[in-house]
Amino acid sequence: MKGRVTTKASAPAKWIPFLCVFCFALGILFSNRLWDSSAEPNGQQLLSQRRREQVLQVINEDSTTNKNLSHNNDALDEVLKNHEAIQSLDKSVAKLQMQLAASMSSQEMSLDSSAAVSTLSRDGSARQKVFMVIGINTAFSSRKRRDSIRETWMPQGKKLMQLEREKGIIVRFMIGQSATSNSILDRAIDSEDVQHKDFLRLEHVEGYHELSAKTKNFFSTAVAKWDAEFYVKVDDDVHVNLGMLASTLARHRSKPRVYIGCMKSGPVLSQRNAKYHEPEYWKFGEAGNKYFRHATGQLYAISKDLATYISVNQHILHKYVNEDVSLGSWFIGLDVEHVDDKRLCCGTPPDCEWKAHLGSTCAVSFDWKCSGICRSVERMMEVHKTCGEDVNALEHASF
């Protein structure tokens, strides 16, 4: 009996391990399905979240880029505005510098907006206000030329003083000093000046090739001594009608910076044996070029502002060998009006004679071929009688 019972009970026990394995596998299968069904929506959420983050990043980058572009555009506009402002200031500064130079005298600097110069001369006395100062360029050896002018168009003695007092016209022979101090040449001029009282002595050593330096010195000396509207340089072999000259200049008295004369543009001569050889010919370009327009040296006039400009800057103004070229070069780059007036360069008779008959009296007469009146000592009186203005012309001249 016992043996049968034992045999029957052991049969079901063999299935227990299989049942356990089956249940475990079934549990795993069921768990995987649940996990897959729950994980799928979480993955989609992660992908969606990542996409949103990328979109937001792109939007942020675009926004930052737009801000940078906007900032760059604003900065560019600001730079352009600043550049325009700087250009405007540069123009203003250049204009003010010109006005400042014109308002300085050799004694003091005045910042007055009217461009006034010092009212004191070099010796401390008040500068005399006049209409024009005429400097007649002369040399130690030119006594006869000076006398020919004194006998014709230049008043003498009391009449010279009357001309200054009533018309504000100063006429002086301008001359420097000899290389040897107090030489016989200097003493001869001193003696001549005691007799005629018509010299303006310059702190300058005379020399033919020093005319540019002499011109600068003349304007500087004249500006320091007289407060004139115009300053005129003329050679001592030229005939001048003072009344016509004064009337001609008076037409331009409202112009602050004016340069008046017979404008020309001659060739730049590089040949060493040429009369008017230009040592610095290379500065004017290729061979055969011409000078810039400038007034011929026989006579020219400049306004007060330009004369003061030369006086203030005389130590840095370059000198060319030809004095008239030097003067023209000093005004290059400045706001200067050039006036070309042919009445300042008439020929001697018959040219000035028939012009006078037509009612167009010349202010200045000379011969171009001689750069002055040919044989001026002998012919000055002839020219004066033929082409000179009426005796009372200066008295009735309006200026």
C-alpha positions in Angstrom: 0.0 0.0 0.0 2.7 2.4 1.0 4.6 1.9 -2.3 1.7 2.9 -4.5 0.9 6.1 -2.7 4.5 7.3 -3.2 4.5 6.6 -6.9 1.3 8.5 -7.6 2.4 11.7 -5.6 5.7 12.2 -7.5 4.2 12.6 -11.0 2.7 16.1 -10.6 5.9 17.4 -8.9 7.8 17.1 -12.2 5.6 19.8 -13.8 6.3 22.4 -11.2 9.5 23.6 -12.7 7.9 23.9 -16.1 5.0 25.8 -14.7 7.4 28.2 -13.0 9.4 28.8 -16.2 6.1 29.3 -18.1 4.8 31.8 -15.6 8.1 33.7 -15.6 8.1 33.9 -19.4 4.5 35.0 -19.5 5.2 37.7 -16.9 8.2 39.0 -18.9 6.2 39.1 -22.1 3.3 41.0 -20.4 5.8 43.4 -18.8 7.5 44.2 -22.1 4.2 45.0 -23.8 3.3 47.3 -21.0 6.7 49.0 -21.1 6.6 49.4 -24.9 3.2 50.9 -24.8 4.2 53.4 -22.0 7.6 54.2 -23.5 6.4 55.1 -26.9 4.6 58.3 -25.9 7.6 59.4 -23.7 9.9 59.1 -26.7 7.7 61.3 -28.8 7.6 63.8 -26.0 11.4 63.9 -25.9 11.6 64.4 -29.7 9.0 67.1 -29.6 10.8 68.8 -26.7 14.1 68.7 -28.6 12.5 70.1 -31.7 11.0 72.9 -29.7 14.4 73.6 -28.2 16.0 73.7 -31.6 13.4 76.1 -32.9 13.7 78.3 -29.9 17.5 78.3 -30.4 17.2 79.3 -34.1 14.7 82.1 -33.1 17.1 83.3 -30.5 20.0 83.3 -32.9 18.0 85.2 -35.5 16.9 87.7 -32.9 20.5 88.1 -31.8 21.6 88.5 -35.4 18.9 91.1 -36.1 19.9 93.0 -33.0 23.6 92.9 -34.1 22.6 94.0 -37.6 20.5 96.8 -36.2 23.3 97.8 -33.9 25.8 97.7 -36.8 23.6 99.9 -38.9 23.2 102.4 -36.1 26.9 102.4 -35.6 27.5 103.0 -39.3 25.1 105.9 -39.4 26.8 107.3 -36.4 30.2 107.0 -38.1 28.9 108.8 -41.2 27.4 111.6 -39.1 30.7 112.0 -37.3 32.7 112.0 -40.5 30.4 114.8 -42.0 30.8 116.7 -38.7 34.6 116.4 -38.9 34.7 117.6 -42.5 32.5 120.6 -41.6 34.8 121.3 -38.7 37.9 121.1 -40.9 36.5 123.7 -43.3 35.6 125.9 -40.4 39.1 125.6 -38.9 40.7 126.4 -42.2 38.6 129.5 -42.5 39.3 130.6 -39.0 43.0 130.1 -39.5 43.0 132.4 -42.5 41.0 135.0 -40.5 43.4 134.6 -37.6 46.4 135.1 -39.8 44.8 138.2 -41.3 44.1 139.7 -37.9 47.6 139.4 -36.5 50.2 142.2 -36.7 53.9 142.0 -36.0 53.3 143.4 -32.5 50.2 141.6 -31.2 47.6 139.1 -32.1 43.9 140.2 -32.1 41.1 137.6 -32.2 38.5 140.2 -33.1 36.0 138.9 -35.6 36.4 141.9 -37.8 40.0 140.8 -38.6 41.4 144.0 -37.1 45.2 144.2 -36.8 47.3 145.9 -34.1 46.8 149.7 -33.9 50.4 150.2 -32.8 53.4 150.5 -35.1 56.8 148.9 -34.2 57.9 152.0 -32.4 54.8 152.0 -30.2 53.0 154.9 -31.9 49.5 154.5 -33.3 49.4 153.1 -36.9 48.1 155.7 -39.4 44.9 154.6 -41.2 45.3 155.2 -44.9 43.8 154.1 -48.2 46.9 152.7 -49.8 50.7 152.4 -49.4 52.8 152.4 -52.6 56.3 151.0 -52.3 58.5 151.9 -55.3 61.2 149.3 -55.6 64.6 150.9 -56.1 68.3 150.3 -55.8 71.4 152.2 -54.6 72.4 152.9 -58.2 69.0 154.2 -59.3 69.2 157.8 -58.2 68.4 159.1 -61.7 65.4 156.8 -62.0 64.1 158.2 -58.6 64.6 161.7 -59.8 62.7 161.1 -63.0 59.7 159.9 -61.0 59.9 162.8 -58.6 59.8 165.1 -61.6 56.7 163.5 -63.0 54.1 161.4 -61.2 55.2 161.4 -57.6 54.4 164.6 -55.5 57.2 166.2 -53.6 57.5 168.1 -50.3 54.3 169.6 -49.0 52.3 168.1 -51.8 53.4 164.6 -50.7 52.4 165.3 -47.1 49.1 166.7 -48.4 48.4 163.6 -50.4 48.9 161.5 -47.3 46.8 163.7 -45.1 43.9 164.4 -47.5 43.7 161.3 -49.6 45.4 158.7 -47.4 47.9 157.7 -50.1 51.5 156.9 -49.0 54.2 156.9 -51.7 57.7 155.8 -50.7 60.9 154.5 -52.4 61.6 151.3 -50.6 65.2 150.2 -50.2 67.2 148.0 -47.8 70.8 148.2 -46.7 74.2 147.4 -48.2 76.1 144.3 -47.2 78.5 146.6 -45.3 76.9 148.4 -42.4 76.9 152.2 -42.7 78.7 152.1 -46.1 78.9 155.0 -48.5 75.9 153.6 -50.2 73.8 153.7 -47.1 75.0 157.2 -46.3 74.1 158.4 -49.7 70.5 157.2 -49.3 70.3 158.8 -45.8 71.4 162.1 -47.3 68.8 161.8 -50.1 66.1 161.0 -47.6 66.9 164.1 -45.6 66.4 166.1 -48.7 63.2 164.5 -50.0 61.8 162.5 -47.0 60.3 159.9 -49.3 62.1 156.6 -48.4 61.0 153.5 -46.5 64.1 151.8 -45.2 63.9 148.0 -44.9 65.8 145.5 -42.8 67.0 143.8 -45.8 70.4 143.4 -47.6 70.0 144.6 -51.2 70.8 142.2 -54.1 69.2 141.5 -57.5 68.5 137.9 -56.6 66.9 138.9 -53.3 63.8 140.6 -54.7 61.4 137.9 -53.2 62.8 138.5 -49.8 62.7 142.2 -50.3 59.0 142.0 -51.3 58.2 140.1 -48.1 60.1 142.6 -46.0 58.3 145.5 -47.7 54.8 144.2 -46.9 55.8 143.3 -43.3 57.3 146.7 -42.7 54.4 148.6 -44.4 51.8 146.6 -42.4 53.6 147.4 -39.2 53.7 151.1 -40.0 50.4 151.8 -41.7 46.9 150.4 -41.5 46.0 150.5 -45.2 43.3 149.1 -47.3 45.7 148.3 -50.1 49.5 147.7 -50.4 51.1 148.3 -53.8 54.5 147.4 -55.1 55.8 149.2 -58.3 59.1 149.3 -60.1 61.1 152.6 -60.4 61.0 152.5 -64.2 57.2 152.5 -64.5 54.8 155.4 -65.0 51.7 155.6 -62.6 48.6 157.8 -62.7 47.9 157.9 -59.0 44.2 159.1 -59.4 43.4 156.3 -61.8 45.2 153.7 -59.7 43.3 154.8 -56.6 39.9 154.7 -58.4 40.8 151.2 -59.8 41.6 149.8 -56.4 38.5 151.5 -54.8 36.3 149.3 -56.8 37.5 146.3 -54.8 37.7 147.7 -51.3 34.8 145.6 -50.1 36.7 142.4 -50.9 38.7 141.1 -47.9 41.3 139.1 -49.9 42.0 140.5 -53.4 45.1 140.3 -55.6 45.1 142.9 -58.4 47.4 143.2 -61.4 47.9 142.1 -65.0 47.8 138.4 -64.7 50.1 136.3 -66.9 51.4 132.8 -67.2 54.8 132.6 -68.7 56.9 129.5 -69.5 59.1 127.9 -66.8 62.6 128.3 -68.1 64.9 125.5 -67.2 67.9 126.6 -69.3 70.7 128.0 -67.1 71.6 130.7 -69.6 68.1 132.1 -69.8 67.4 135.6 -68.4 64.6 134.4 -66.1 66.0 130.9 -65.4 64.0 129.0 -62.8 66.3 126.8 -60.7 63.3 125.0 -59.2 61.8 124.3 -62.7 61.2 120.6 -61.7 58.5 121.6 -59.3 56.3 122.9 -62.1 56.0 119.5 -63.9 57.4 118.5 -67.3 59.6 120.6 -69.5 57.6 123.2 -71.4 55.1 123.8 -68.7 53.9 127.3 -67.7 53.7 129.0 -64.3 50.4 129.4 -62.5 48.6 132.7 -63.1 50.2 135.6 -61.3 50.4 139.4 -61.5 53.3 140.8 -63.5 56.0 142.3 -61.3 55.9 145.9 -62.7 53.0 146.7 -60.4 50.5 144.8 -58.3 48.3 145.5 -55.4 47.0 143.3 -52.5 44.4 144.0 -49.8 45.1 144.4 -46.2 44.3 140.8 -45.2 46.8 139.4 -47.7 49.6 141.8 -46.7 49.0 140.9 -43.1 49.1 137.2 -44.0 52.5 137.7 -45.6 53.7 139.6 -42.6 52.7 137.0 -40.2 54.0 134.0 -42.2 57.0 135.6 -43.8 59.5 133.2 -42.2 57.8 130.1 -43.8 56.8 131.5 -47.2 59.0 129.9 -49.9 60.9 132.3 -52.2 61.3 131.5 -55.9 64.0 133.3 -57.9 61.4 135.5 -59.6 59.6 137.8 -57.2 56.3 137.9 -59.0 56.1 134.1 -59.1 56.9 134.0 -55.4 54.0 136.4 -54.6 51.6 134.4 -56.7 52.7 131.1 -55.0 52.0 132.5 -51.6 48.3 132.8 -52.4 47.9 129.3 -54.0 45.5 127.4 -51.8 44.1 130.5 -50.1 40.6 131.9 -50.7 41.9 134.8 -52.8 40.2 136.7 -55.7 42.5 137.3 -58.6 41.7 140.5 -60.6 43.2 140.8 -64.0 43.0 144.5 -64.9 44.7 145.6 -68.2 44.7 149.3 -67.1 47.6 148.3 -64.9 49.8 147.3 -67.8 49.3 149.7 -70.7 52.1 150.3 -73.2 54.0 153.6 -73.6 52.9 156.0 -76.4 51.2 155.5 -78.7 49.3 152.8 -76.7 48.5 154.8 -73.6 48.0 157.9 -75.7 45.1 156.7 -77.9 43.5 155.0 -74.9 43.5 158.3 -73.1 41.9 160.0 -76.1 39.2 157.4 -76.0 38.5 158.2 -72.4 40.1 155.2 -70.9 43.1 156.6 -69.1 45.7 154.0 -68.1 46.7 153.6 -64.5 50.2 152.2 -65.3 52.3 152.4 -68.4 55.6 150.5 -69.4 57.2 148.6 -72.2 56.8 144.8 -72.0 60.0 144.2 -74.0 62.0 146.1 -71.4 60.0 145.0 -68.3 59.6 148.7 -67.7 59.9 151.9 -69.7 62.8 151.5 -72.0 65.4 154.1 -71.2 63.1 155.3 -68.4 65.4 158.1 -67.2 65.2 159.8 -70.6 61.6 158.9 -71.5 59.7 159.2 -68.2 58.8 162.9 -68.8 57.7 162.1 -72.4 55.4 159.3 -71.2 54.0 161.6 -68.4 53.2 164.5 -70.8 51.6 162.2 -73.3 49.7 159.7 -71.0 49.6 161.4 -67.7 46.2 162.2 -66.2 44.9 165.7 -65.6 46.7 167.7 -62.9 43.5 167.8 -60.8 42.5 164.1 -61.4 43.8 162.9 -58.1 42.0 165.7 -56.3 38.7 164.9 -57.8 39.1 161.1 -57.7 36.4 159.4 -55.7 37.5 156.6 -53.4 
